[in-house]
Amino acid sequence: MIKLLLTFSLCYLTFFHGVNASGANVPVPDDTVGERVRPELAPLGTRFRAFTVFSGISLEAVRRENIYSQDENQVDDTVTIVKPKLALRSNWSRHAMLVSAEADVGRYVNNSAENYDDTRLSASGLITVSRNSGFRLSGRLASLHEDRFSADNRQGIAPTLYDQSAVSVGYQHERGRLTLQLDVAFTATDFDDVAGLAGTIDNDDRDRDRAEVNFQNSYNLTPEFQVFTRGTLTSVDYTEPSDQININRSSSGHEVAIGATFDPTPLTQLDAYVGYVVRDYDDQQLDDIESTVFGATLTWRVSGLTTVTAAASRNIEETALVGAAGAVATRVDVGVDHELLRNLLLHASVYKRETEFSGLERKDSDRGTRLAARYFMNRRFTIELEYDSQERDFRFLQTPQNGFDTGNFALRITGTH
């Protein structure tokens, strides 16, 4: 049904918004509906010396179906969420800096054990060395909770909490049509233990440090056609020498890829790459992973009012499932954004994801749908309605296929300054 509605909507928008009353072609902007800057609706912030300060708060009421993501004994509940945010942006002429702090506080009506208090502090900056080169820096500190829908969820009485810190440094240099980029990133993730029905669940075997070095060189064949090659070195070090079944999932690996960014037509843009990744695990009990990886995003500006986006990707991911080395995740997304009015945006999207766990005879199949509408009352206030649903089917060893589904309906009011 969703696919039929999307197809009908796309045909309607193409035929009725792609031409004007006289039959002439309507000029299509270069940006997308989601990226478009709307100066009359954008928050102005407050000037403070060489900076602009932005502040905001979002109040949200969400009706959640199957809050524990279970196939049996499903529980529904309502959660109220408060999201304050503060950002500081520099107005320097040469360099740039952005610092932001935000929180995500959720309170359930009937299941208080699911309450959470997430916080995030981030900073990013650009140091301009010359007209053609510069450094990028970023850092992030976060205290978060793990979503119950995650395949790694160990079914604690309360959600699993974890802290994450990340820092990255990058350098970019342009010389004619050639652009060279070097990025170094480090991420540390620390999971808290959580109470379970049979006692405390030890999550120390999930704590890990990830280091990554990425080098990319790009060449502009034409202003609309860029090709690139990329090489990545990755090291994942688990702080515990072994997990619950005495397996060490630390690993090292590398990836090589080639890709391009170009405009197949004046109304479409394609970003795509394909590569090969190798992941070697320290423990001989785990099979090494070798796989083709890819990523592609096709953007179609149907008209100045409508944008269609399709994306596909395959990557290697970490997993906390006992006995699994890693996961090969393949995902496809299709979405439509439409500007019904200058201050009313509509969105519809679907996705499908397949996850295979190396070392385990388990395969997960996820599907999801999202429908949303955003209404800008003025530059200070917005109202949003959103519905999303997710389904998962999974098979482990020779057991019959299991599955469950979840759904959320949200009303959100956001005020910004």
HUUR-V788692 format. One record per backbone hydrogen bond with DSSP energy under -1.0 kcal/mol. CO is the residue of the C=O (numbers start at 1). NH is the residue of the N-H. If there is no record, write none. Layout:
BEGIN
((CO/NH) (CO/NH))
END
This chain:
BEGIN
((1/5) (2/6) (3/7) (4/8) (5/9) (6/10) (7/11) (8/12) (9/13) (10/14) (11/15) (12/16) (13/17) (18/26) (20/23) (24/20) (32/36) (38/41) (38/42) (46/53) (48/51) (50/91) (51/48) (52/89) (53/46) (54/87) (55/417) (56/85) (57/415) (58/83) (59/413) (60/81) (61/411) (62/79) (63/409) (64/77) (65/407) (66/69) (75/67) (77/64) (78/109) (79/62) (80/107) (81/60) (82/105) (83/58) (84/103) (85/56) (86/101) (87/54) (88/99) (89/52) (96/126) (97/90) (98/124) (99/88) (100/122) (101/86) (102/120) (104/118) (105/82) (106/116) (107/80) (111/114) (112/115) (116/106) (118/104) (119/143) (120/102) (121/141) (122/100) (123/139) (124/98) (125/137) (126/96) (127/135) (132/174) (133/129) (133/130) (134/172) (135/127) (136/170) (137/125) (138/168) (139/123) (140/166) (141/121) (142/164) (143/119) (144/162) (147/150) (150/153) (160/146) (161/192) (162/144) (163/190) (164/142) (165/188) (166/140) (167/186) (168/138) (169/184) (170/136) (171/182) (172/134) (173/180) (175/178) (177/220) (178/175) (179/218) (180/173) (181/216) (182/171) (183/214) (184/169) (185/212) (186/167) (187/210) (188/165) (189/208) (190/163) (194/201) (195/157) (196/199) (199/196) (201/194) (203/206) (204/207) (207/239) (208/189) (209/237) (210/187) (211/235) (212/185) (213/233) (214/183) (215/231) (216/181) (217/229) (218/179) (219/227) (222/225) (225/221) (225/222) (226/261) (227/219) (228/259) (229/217) (230/257) (231/215) (232/255) (233/213) (234/253) (235/211) (236/251) (237/209) (243/246) (247/243) (250/282) (251/236) (252/280) (253/234) (254/278) (255/232) (256/276) (257/230) (258/274) (259/228) (260/272) (261/226) (262/270) (265/268) (267/301) (269/299) (270/262) (271/297) (272/260) (273/295) (274/258) (275/293) (276/256) (277/291) (278/254) (279/289) (280/252) (283/286) (289/279) (291/277) (293/275) (294/314) (295/273) (296/312) (297/271) (298/310) (299/269) (300/302) (300/308) (305/339) (306/303) (307/337) (308/300) (309/335) (310/298) (311/333) (312/296) (313/331) (314/294) (315/329) (317/327) (321/324) (326/358) (327/317) (328/356) (329/315) (330/354) (331/313) (332/352) (333/311) (334/350) (335/309) (336/348) (337/307) (338/340) (338/346) (341/344) (343/376) (344/340) (344/341) (345/374) (346/338) (347/372) (348/336) (349/370) (350/334) (351/368) (352/332) (353/366) (354/330) (355/364) (356/328) (357/360) (358/325) (360/362) (361/397) (362/357) (363/395) (364/355) (365/393) (366/353) (367/391) (368/351) (369/389) (370/349) (371/387) (372/347) (373/385) (374/345) (375/383) (380/416) (381/377) (381/378) (382/414) (383/375) (384/412) (385/373) (386/410) (387/371) (388/408) (389/369) (390/406) (391/367) (392/404) (393/365) (394/402) (395/363) (396/399) (402/394) (404/392) (406/390) (407/65) (408/388) (409/63) (410/386) (411/61) (412/384) (413/59) (414/382) (415/57))
END
